Amino acid sequence: NLGRIDGTNWVAFGDIGHSRTLNSLIAGLGKFQDVHMTLVSSSEELGPSARTIDFLERNHVPYRLSGNLKDEVKKADVLYGIRTQVERHLGGVASSGIVLNREVMSHMRQGPRTIIMHPGPHGPEIAPEVYDHPDAVFAREQVRMGMVTRMALFDAMLGQSVYASVMQDREYGDVHDRLAQAA
């Protein structure tokens, strides 16, 4: 959607201290040039963990910390929302308190697109009105691309074309059965 990853500014917000998907993203972004990450969190408890900081440093991704999503959307090429991982908080934290909504989006830069991503499932960190935004790729493209990527990995590991048979039938419901049979 952006046409490039080199030279992009990423803003991750939500429960950034407990996200495995964020750490995987950071490892991938480290393969590109001049990528910057801003981590937005409302509290130290939901802020970046030592592991996340280690991923950033080990993968040579420059980063900075912020507590204000409204300020950060102005500079972002990609917004990456992360749900609050309630199951990982013994104290019962319900939400990060940082929400991407219409009001915050009104501060997004004018001009180049700002892609909105989220690994799912979606929680209160992304307001329902964001789902229909044209740049909210999590609502349409991100899920489909993830499915196709996993199919390609299964094809490579199993030496069979699960992807081709699924796409030929346009039938996704029994993919798990087909994969089990192929193994």
Solvent accessible surface area in square Angstrom, and as a share of the most:
residue,aa,sasa,rsa
1,N,103,0.53
2,L,48,0.24
3,G,80,0.77
4,R,121,0.44
5,I,64,0.32
6,D,66,0.34
7,G,33,0.32
8,T,0,0.00
9,N,55,0.28
10,W,18,0.06
11,V,4,0.02
12,A,0,0.00
13,F,0,0.00
14,G,0,0.00
15,D,0,0.00
16,I,0,0.00
17,G,10,0.09
18,H,50,0.22
19,S,5,0.03
20,R,162,0.59
21,T,60,0.35
22,L,0,0.00
23,N,9,0.05
24,S,75,0.48
25,L,33,0.16
26,I,0,0.00
27,A,34,0.26
28,G,35,0.33
29,L,5,0.02
30,G,26,0.25
31,K,157,0.66
32,F,85,0.35
33,Q,130,0.58
34,D,94,0.49
35,V,5,0.03
36,H,72,0.32
37,M,2,0.01
38,T,14,0.08
39,L,1,0.01
40,V,0,0.00
41,S,15,0.10
42,S,60,0.39
43,S,52,0.33
44,E,170,0.76
45,E,95,0.42
46,L,6,0.03
47,G,7,0.06
48,P,35,0.22
49,S,38,0.24
50,A,89,0.69
51,R,140,0.51
52,T,1,0.00
53,I,38,0.19
54,D,64,0.33
55,F,29,0.12
56,L,0,0.00
57,E,100,0.45
58,R,143,0.52
59,N,26,0.14
60,H,159,0.71
61,V,5,0.03
62,P,66,0.41
63,Y,73,0.28
64,R,109,0.40
65,L,101,0.50
66,S,24,0.16
67,G,57,0.55
68,N,68,0.35
69,L,8,0.04
70,K,72,0.31
71,D,62,0.32
72,E,8,0.04
73,V,0,0.00
74,K,96,0.40
75,K,102,0.43
76,A,0,0.00
77,D,6,0.03
78,V,3,0.02
79,L,0,0.00
80,Y,11,0.04
81,G,0,0.00
82,I,1,0.01
83,R,57,0.21
84,T,8,0.05
85,Q,23,0.10
86,V,75,0.43
87,E,114,0.51
88,R,98,0.36
89,H,13,0.06
90,L,188,0.94
91,G,75,0.72
92,G,50,0.48
93,V,31,0.18
94,A,78,0.60
95,S,43,0.28
96,S,5,0.03
97,G,60,0.57
98,I,14,0.07
99,V,48,0.27
100,L,0,0.00
101,N,42,0.22
102,R,160,0.58
103,E,91,0.41
104,V,15,0.09
105,M,24,0.11
106,S,80,0.52
107,H,62,0.28
108,M,20,0.09
109,R,63,0.23
110,Q,159,0.71
111,G,69,0.67
112,P,90,0.57
113,R,94,0.34
114,T,3,0.02
115,I,8,0.04
116,I,0,0.00
117,M,42,0.19
118,H,4,0.02
119,P,48,0.30
120,G,27,0.26
121,P,93,0.58
122,H,70,0.31
123,G,25,0.24
124,P,78,0.49
125,E,4,0.02
126,I,4,0.02
127,A,14,0.11
128,P,107,0.67
129,E,61,0.28
130,V,0,0.00
131,Y,71,0.27
132,D,125,0.65
133,H,49,0.22
134,P,99,0.62
135,D,17,0.09
136,A,0,0.00
137,V,6,0.04
138,F,3,0.01
139,A,44,0.34
140,R,112,0.41
141,E,50,0.22
142,Q,41,0.18
143,V,106,0.61
144,R,125,0.45
145,M,102,0.45
146,G,22,0.21
147,M,46,0.21
148,V,41,0.24
149,T,77,0.45
150,R,133,0.48
151,M,4,0.02
152,A,54,0.42
153,L,102,0.51
154,F,72,0.30
155,D,30,0.16
156,A,84,0.65
157,M,138,0.61
158,L,58,0.29
159,G,67,0.64
160,Q,90,0.40
161,S,62,0.40
162,V,8,0.04
163,Y,77,0.29
164,A,51,0.40
165,S,42,0.27
166,V,0,0.00
167,M,45,0.20
168,Q,149,0.66
169,D,73,0.38
170,R,162,0.59
171,E,83,0.37
172,Y,96,0.36
173,G,77,0.74
174,D,46,0.24
175,V,19,0.11
176,H,148,0.66
177,D,85,0.44
178,R,47,0.17
179,L,20,0.10
180,A,74,0.58
181,Q,148,0.66
182,A,23,0.18
183,A,103,0.80
